[in-house]
Amino acid sequence: MPPVTQALIVVNVAVFLLQMATDLPLIDWFALWPVSTGLEASSGFEPWQLISYSFLHGGVAHILFNMFALYMFGGEIERLFGSRFYLAYYFACVLSAAVTHLIVTGWMGGTPYPTVGASGGIYGLLLAFGLYFPDRRVILLFPPIPMSARTFVFGFAALELFFGITGTAAGIAHFAHLGGMLGGWLLIQYRRGRFPFRR
């Protein structure tokens, strides 16, 4: 496994174990809170939360699926991009996911809640995999249906957009996932020297 992917998995798992083993208010300090929550129980929004939220997870299933996807797709993309650009790419996706989530939830309103998880970065990696390896065959876990990486990735994007607009599967930051893909697309366009960037 390439070094950055391995380090990301190790750090995510270590932080999750810290969450489970201690009473430290990590969610209050490091989850992504709306810019103005008005909740006394939380410390409110802080700039570092734009990155730190990605190392926290909401449960065993949450971190297992995210780390499995990071293992499956991250190593391939790291070998393609090189470790330095890969690291920048991953955190750009995490950041764009956070910003997109804050903008959309601020506009839509509703009950403020903390956002956690590496999914923004993961969805950016999925996008890269679909764009660079479009004909690679992948198989869904549930149900186990084989399909091309292009179909897999853009099918996921379409579902996230549908769920986000309709409010289906509440409690999941669907627009953060799409924001991670948007950040990934921008970085890939920059790397290729294409719109909206020119070399």
Number of C-alpha atoms within 10 A of each C-alpha: 13 15 12 18 24 14 12 19 19 13 13 20 18 14 15 18 13 14 18 12 9 9 8 11 12 15 21 15 18 25 29 29 26 21 14 10 16 11 10 7 8 16 16 20 19 15 11 12 21 21 21 21 24 25 22 27 24 13 12 11 10 15 21 13 12 21 22 13 17 24 18 15 20 29 21 19 22 22 14 14 16 13 17 10 13 20 15 12 25 26 21 23 32 31 24 26 32 28 17 20 24 20 15 13 17 14 9 9 9 8 8 15 15 17 24 25 23 28 28 34 30 27 31 30 30 27 29 26 22 20 16 14 15 16 14 12 13 16 13 10 8 6 7 9 10 13 15 15 22 22 16 21 22 15 12 17 20 12 12 21 16 13 17 20 11 10 12 12 11 10 10 15 23 24 25 30 29 27 25 32 28 21 26 29 19 19 21 18 15 15 14 12 12 12 9 8 12 10 7
